[in-house]
Structures are given as structure tokens and as C-alpha cells.
Amino acid sequence: MVVPVRVAVIGSGPAGLYTAEALIKQAAGGVRVDVFDRLPTPYGLVRYGVAPDHTSIKSIARYLQRVLESPGVRFFGCVELGRDLTRDELLTCYDAVVYATGAMVDRRLRVPGEDLPGSVAATDFVNWYCGHPDAAGHAFDLSAEDVAVIGVGNVAVDVVRILAKTPDELRSTDIPEHVLDALTASRVRRVHLIGRRGPAQAKFTTKEARELGQLPSAEIHVRPEDMEQDVTADDAAAERDRLVRGNLKVLRGWTGAPTGDRPRRIDVRFWRAPVELLGTGRVEAVRLERTRPDGAGRVVGTGEYETLPAGLVLRSVGYQSVALEGVPFDEDAFVVPNDGGRIVAADGTRQPGEYVAGWIKRGPTGVVGTNKSDAAETVAHLLADLAATPYRAAASVEELLAARGLTPVSYTDWLNLDAAEVALGASLSRGERVKLAHWDAMRDACRRTE
Ligand SMILES: Cc1cc2nc3c(=O)[nH]c(=O)nc-3n(C[C@H](O)[C@H](O)[C@H](O)COP(=O)(O)OP(=O)(O)OC[C@H]3O[C@@H](n4cnc5c(N)ncnc54)[C@H](O)[C@@H]3O)c2cc1C
């Protein structure tokens, strides 16, 4: 009889679950996969990143659920690598380990005033409205009329959209009740979306941009002069790109004079770099410097400044992964150094039995689906390595966790939590589900057996 290989996957986001799926498919039954997550809930950023009003993308969770329900796959929630288990322990329990822990730390602006209260990482705001338990106690001051969102990627656009939508437009989403209450009380009227570079370099996708322009309760405006900034060779080349052409077409449609006939307004501003956040005790404004292309693919400051009022500043200028204890990490690229998913130590040698997938492998790029082929590549290498150099780990992770007094959240426990959220949505007449966001409420719902 062939003894199945045992693989631990750390992280139950898309990368982790596509890895589990690829293992089952490629090993054709000869594998047992244990998927660990520090949260009691699977699906990573599909649950805690993808915007609540993007229900069709969120439905990817239904596909990933089938992976978790596959024979040979087990879920261990509330087990954090580095806190509850070490890397060395994992390697004694599994023939191979795949790290798929994502990238959810914001990059910093590195400008004075960045640490003033009211200057917030967009990820913290996203975590809050997505009901991440680490953010359940956060409070965002939405009492000022102006909010600035720095960065012009899809996450920035998500954040702007959530701020610009009315409570009625968000009621049917899974946003937790306390978040919906805070957004209902919001006095925000103008959301400024600020890009350091020009329209041709905006990172958002055309679909996201178009959606922003179609909000019934918010008008959107781009200054015509921001669209007409000198077209550089870069811009001309970029315009040949389908995505850029699509974005420019949408943006040009927003250059008409504002009519002021809607309760909220989105102001998109290009060629402006934040140089300082201003305020006494908390953020009150952003000082911006106009920029222009330098002809070599970057921008330079022009020495012209302006001050934009903003009671809340949300920084969305990129994400990075965090290092895992004992696992090599590239401090410049913020990824685990790897060759097609095989972890490579600082001296260039391979780390046998250790692999990466998803954002921690390649950085925060691509859509959910990108993680599927990425995971398949890692798994192909992992299985080839195990076939060439068989390794048999002997220790039991259950015994190790039990000896530590830890009871992981099982897949059945998660289904209890899932059912509690669906029931909450129905009882509030809101939608398919309303998320529980507090650790205690989540743990209680997991253990419910009736
Ligand atoms: C705000 C936002 C919105 C997005 N919207 C979209 C969208 O609309 N459409 C789209 O296609 N893509 C979207 N994406 C991109 C998509 O979410 C990512 O491509 C994808 O989630 C990356 O998968 P991952 O598994 O590498 O990371 P993640 O999804 O982050 O999963 C990592 C998992 O690892 C767990 N973990 C972390 N550290 C540990 C540890 N030490 N021990 C145990 N577990 C750990 C985490 O809890 C998490 O569950 C969005 C991303 C963000 C940030």
C-alpha cells in the first residue's frame, strides 16, 4: 500500500486552497493536506479584502469551499505559525510545508505627519469594513466632510466606493452591523483620490473605475488639466496598452463640470504627491506637491504646493508580506526568495521540504485566479522533489497542539460560524449574511452545536 505524503499548507486564502486543490489533483489521492490559518475562518482576502459589494468575486469562496471539503483535506483554524507552531515543529510533522500567508501590511508614505491620528493604512480600513476580528475594535473618524485616499490602485478605488456609497446601498452586503452604523453616521461629503503620477499610470482596472463613475449617489470629477499634462513617450506607449486606453476613456468622461446635484462627490487628482500630513493632535489636511514626468519614466516635484483639507487620510500605496520566523525573506522585495515555489536560502541553496505560493511568493500582484496557476507550479515542484528524495515526517501535529492546550477550529466549527452569519443576515433582513467581527462572538458561534 502506498502511504500518502503529508503536506501542511499555512494560510487558507486563495493561494493556500489552490495549493491544496493542486496537491489532490496532481498526487491523485496519494496525499493528505492540512490547511492552517491564524483565523477561525478560511478564504483569506476573499473574505477580508475583496469589497463587500463585489459579491460575484466573493462567490469564489464557494469554489474554494469544495477544496476544503475534499477527502484528504483538513482545516485547522486559529493556529498561527510563529505563535502556536514553529517552522521546525512543522517540519517534524509533515513531509513538506507550503507557506501561503499572503501580504497584508501597507507600505508607508514616509512623509512627516504620517503617524498623526486620522492617518490610517487603507488595509486597516479594509479590515474594519470587511469585519476582520483584528480590526473589530477600530474606530475611524468619519465626522469631517473631506477624506483623502492616497494611491490609485484597485484597493484605493474600493475604499473610495465604500466611503461614497450611501448606507442603503451597503445594507444588503455582509458588512458587520457596527460598521454599517458608523458608515450611516458618516458626514463625509468629498472623497479625494490622489495619484502621484498621471492618468496613464493609474493602477486601477477599467472595470473598477467604471463602477466608481456609476454610483447613483456620488458625482465624480477629474480636472481637465490633469488629463492634459504633457504626454510623454511613456504615456504614448502606455496608451497602446488596452488597460490604459480603457482607463483613459473612462477618466476623460469625468472631466465635465461638477453639477453638485448628488450628496457626495469624488475628486480624482493626478500629478500630486503628498509631502506632509498637517494637523494639531490629528490630521486636518494634506500638503501636496504638484509633480510632472521627468522624461525617464518617473515623476519629479515642481515646487508648487497646495493644501487639501482632510479629516481622514487613507494610505493605499502598496502592500507587502511579513517575514515568517525561521523562513528566508527578501527584505527588499518583501517576498520569500524562491525558484518556482521552492524556497531558496540566502546563500542560494534550496531549503528542502519548504515551498511558497501566492502573494508571499510573488508579491501582491494579480487577481484571485492568478494564484491558481501559481500554486500549481509550486505543487508540481514539491511532488517532483518528494518523488526524487522521499522524506517521512513522524510527529503528529494533533498531539503537539493538544500538549500545548490548543483546540483548533475545525471545518465543522467554521460551518457553525458560517451558519450563524447567514442566520444573522436573515434576522436583520439584510442579505445573504452579516459578518460577525469580534473574536468572542466568532469563537462562540464556532462552538455552537444546535
Ligand atoms: C483590499 C483587497 C481587495 C482585493 N480585491 C480583489 C478583487 O476584487 N478581485 C480579485 O481578483 N482580487 C482581489 N484582491 C487580490 C486577492 O485578494 C489576492 O490575489 C489573494 O487573496 C492572494 O492570496 P493569498 O492566499 O496569497 O493571500 P491571502 O488571501 O492574504 O491569504 C493568506 C492567509 O494566510 C493567513 N495567515 C497569515 N499569516 C499566517 C500565519 N502566521 N499562520 C497561519 N495563517 C496565516 C491569513 O489569515 C490568510 O487567511 C484584493 C486584495 C486586497 C488586499
Ligand as a Chemical Component Dictionary entry (heavy atoms), coordinates in Angstrom:
data_LIG
# 
_chem_comp.id                   LIG 
_chem_comp.type                 NON-POLYMER 
_chem_comp.pdbx_formal_charge   0 
_chem_comp.three_letter_code    LIG 
# 
loop_
_chem_comp_atom.comp_id 
_chem_comp_atom.atom_id 
_chem_comp_atom.alt_atom_id 
_chem_comp_atom.type_symbol 
_chem_comp_atom.charge 
_chem_comp_atom.model_Cartn_x 
_chem_comp_atom.model_Cartn_y 
_chem_comp_atom.model_Cartn_z 
_chem_comp_atom.pdbx_ordinal 
LIG C1  C1  C 0 -8.279  45.035 -0.291 1  
LIG C2  C2  C 0 -8.113  43.983 -1.389 2  
LIG C3  C3  C 0 -9.133  43.796 -2.302 3  
LIG C4  C4  C 0 -8.987  42.829 -3.311 4  
LIG N1  N1  N 0 -9.998  42.684 -4.220 5  
LIG C5  C5  C 0 -9.860  41.776 -5.209 6  
LIG C6  C6  C 0 -10.894 41.620 -6.181 7  
LIG O1  O1  O 0 -11.927 42.311 -6.125 8  
LIG N2  N2  N 0 -10.717 40.689 -7.163 9  
LIG C7  C7  C 0 -9.587  39.917 -7.221 10 
LIG O2  O2  O 0 -9.478  39.071 -8.125 11 
LIG N3  N3  N 0 -8.580  40.053 -6.320 12 
LIG C8  C8  C 0 -8.701  40.957 -5.324 13 
LIG N4  N4  N 0 -7.686  41.103 -4.421 14 
LIG C9  C9  C 0 -6.485  40.249 -4.549 15 
LIG C10 C10 C 0 -6.683  38.863 -3.906 16 
LIG O3  O3  O 0 -7.351  39.013 -2.674 17 
LIG C11 C11 C 0 -5.317  38.184 -3.738 18 
LIG O4  O4  O 0 -4.837  37.868 -5.042 19 
LIG C12 C12 C 0 -5.345  36.899 -2.954 20 
LIG O5  O5  O 0 -6.146  36.971 -1.803 21 
LIG C13 C13 C 0 -3.905  36.490 -2.530 22 
LIG O6  O6  O 0 -3.995  35.209 -1.982 23 
LIG P1  P1  P 0 -3.029  34.651 -0.842 24 
LIG O7  O7  O 0 -3.628  33.343 -0.473 25 
LIG O8  O8  O 0 -1.634  34.746 -1.283 26 
LIG O9  O9  O 0 -3.172  35.658 0.404  27 
LIG P2  P2  P 0 -4.371  35.907 1.410  28 
LIG O10 O10 O 0 -5.667  35.926 0.719  29 
LIG O11 O11 O 0 -3.967  37.109 2.193  30 
LIG O12 O12 O 0 -4.363  34.630 2.394  31 
LIG C14 C14 C 0 -3.366  34.446 3.381  32 
LIG C15 C15 C 0 -3.944  33.675 4.547  33 
LIG O13 O13 O 0 -2.873  33.328 5.425  34 
LIG C16 C16 C 0 -3.273  33.512 6.763  35 
LIG N5  N5  N 0 -2.066  33.729 7.563  36 
LIG C17 C17 C 0 -1.236  34.791 7.516  37 
LIG N6  N6  N 0 -0.206  34.627 8.375  38 
LIG C18 C18 C 0 -0.389  33.434 8.979  39 
LIG C19 C19 C 0 0.331   32.695 9.968  40 
LIG N7  N7  N 0 1.483   33.166 10.517 41 
LIG N8  N8  N 0 -0.142  31.498 10.383 42 
LIG C20 C20 C 0 -1.294  30.998 9.854  43 
LIG N9  N9  N 0 -2.023  31.667 8.904  44 
LIG C21 C21 C 0 -1.573  32.850 8.470  45 
LIG C22 C22 C 0 -4.199  34.710 6.707  46 
LIG O14 O14 O 0 -5.075  34.743 7.843  47 
LIG C23 C23 C 0 -4.943  34.464 5.395  48 
LIG O15 O15 O 0 -6.117  33.699 5.603  49 
LIG C24 C24 C 0 -7.805  42.060 -3.401 50 
LIG C25 C25 C 0 -6.778  42.257 -2.467 51 
LIG C26 C26 C 0 -6.924  43.220 -1.474 52 
LIG C27 C27 C 0 -5.800  43.448 -0.488 53 
# 
loop_
_chem_comp_bond.comp_id 
_chem_comp_bond.atom_id_1 
_chem_comp_bond.atom_id_2 
_chem_comp_bond.value_order 
_chem_comp_bond.pdbx_ordinal 
LIG C1  C2  SING 1  
LIG C2  C3  SING 2  
LIG C2  C26 DOUB 3  
LIG C3  C4  DOUB 4  
LIG C4  N1  SING 5  
LIG C4  C24 SING 6  
LIG N1  C5  DOUB 7  
LIG C5  C6  SING 8  
LIG C5  C8  SING 9  
LIG C6  O1  DOUB 10 
LIG C6  N2  SING 11 
LIG N2  C7  SING 12 
LIG C7  O2  DOUB 13 
LIG C7  N3  SING 14 
LIG N3  C8  DOUB 15 
LIG C8  N4  SING 16 
LIG N4  C9  SING 17 
LIG N4  C24 SING 18 
LIG C9  C10 SING 19 
LIG C10 O3  SING 20 
LIG C10 C11 SING 21 
LIG C11 O4  SING 22 
LIG C11 C12 SING 23 
LIG C12 O5  SING 24 
LIG C12 C13 SING 25 
LIG C13 O6  SING 26 
LIG O6  P1  SING 27 
LIG P1  O7  DOUB 28 
LIG P1  O8  SING 29 
LIG P1  O9  SING 30 
LIG O9  P2  SING 31 
LIG P2  O10 DOUB 32 
LIG P2  O11 SING 33 
LIG P2  O12 SING 34 
LIG O12 C14 SING 35 
LIG C14 C15 SING 36 
LIG C15 O13 SING 37 
LIG C15 C23 SING 38 
LIG O13 C16 SING 39 
LIG C16 N5  SING 40 
LIG C16 C22 SING 41 
LIG N5  C17 SING 42 
LIG N5  C21 SING 43 
LIG C17 N6  DOUB 44 
LIG N6  C18 SING 45 
LIG C18 C19 SING 46 
LIG C18 C21 DOUB 47 
LIG C19 N7  SING 48 
LIG C19 N8  DOUB 49 
LIG N8  C20 SING 50 
LIG C20 N9  DOUB 51 
LIG N9  C21 SING 52 
LIG C22 O14 SING 53 
LIG C22 C23 SING 54 
LIG C23 O15 SING 55 
LIG C24 C25 DOUB 56 
LIG C25 C26 SING 57 
LIG C26 C27 SING 58 
# 
